[in-house]
Amino acid sequence: MSILIAEDNPLILKSLAHTFSQTSLDVHCAIDGLQAKEIYDKVKPSFVISDIMMPFLTGLELIEHIRESELQYTKIIVLSSMKMEDTISHAFDMGVDDFVTKPFASSELIARVKRLIKYNI
């Protein structure tokens, strides 16, 4: 299983890459939405963790691309500092599996990924 982490903050991206490198998941990282789209199209990861506000292609545009092009279901967790109810609702309407607001604890994010794996949500 592999995971794609799309985050434009290099410190958060590096931290998440380190955190998930200690799991059994193969980790792929993207610093912007366009790079995330390219990696997704090439790798077809089982999981995507994506920020919403990213340059070149937003997280919502990335989610739309994934849901339109996937051959198998990809589990998606959104990370965002945006706490606007309409943005959260829109993300769930687009088919995300979970939404985590920043700041967050890495242990919480790992627990959420493990829950998705365990219950095949």
C-alpha positions, -999 to 999 in steps of 0.1 A, spaced: 0 0 0 12 35 -7 3 70 5 6 103 -13 10 134 9 2 167 -8 12 197 14 27 230 4 43 238 38 77 221 36 80 216 73 46 199 76 54 178 45 88 167 59 72 159 93 44 138 77 69 120 54 90 111 84 59 100 104 45 78 76 79 64 67 78 45 100 47 27 89 43 -1 63 31 24 37 52 34 7 54 73 10 52 97 -19 53 135 -13 42 165 -33 48 202 -26 19 215 -47 -13 203 -63 1 198 -98 29 176 -85 4 157 -65 -17 151 -96 13 138 -115 23 115 -87 -12 102 -83 -16 95 -120 17 76 -120 15 57 -86 -22 53 -80 -17 53 -42 -42 36 -18 -43 68 4 -40 105 -2 -35 131 25 -40 165 10 -41 201 20 -68 222 5 -50 255 -3 -20 246 -25 -4 264 -55 -11 254 -91 -40 230 -83 -60 231 -51 -67 201 -29 -104 202 -40 -93 201 -77 -70 172 -68 -98 153 -51 -121 159 -81 -94 146 -104 -89 115 -83 -126 107 -80 -130 111 -118 -101 90 -128 -97 63 -102 -100 26 -112 -100 15 -75 -112 35 -45 -86 58 -30 -90 68 6 -86 106 10 -80 126 42 -80 164 39 -57 185 61 -66 221 63 -65 252 85 -98 261 69 -126 255 94 -154 269 73 -184 245 75 -192 249 38 -156 239 28 -158 208 50 -192 199 37 -181 204 1 -150 181 7 -172 153 21 -197 158 -8 -167 152 -31 -160 119 -15 -133 125 11 -131 99 39 -119 122 67 -111 159 74 -85 170 99 -80 206 109 -45 221 115 -28 221 138 -30 183 143 -11 156 162 7 131 139 -4 103 162 -41 113 155 -35 113 117 -18 78 119 -48 66 140 -72 78 113 -53 61 85 -52 29 105 -89 31 111 -95 34 74 -73 4 68 -88 -17 96 -125 -11 87 -118 -7 50 -138 25 50 
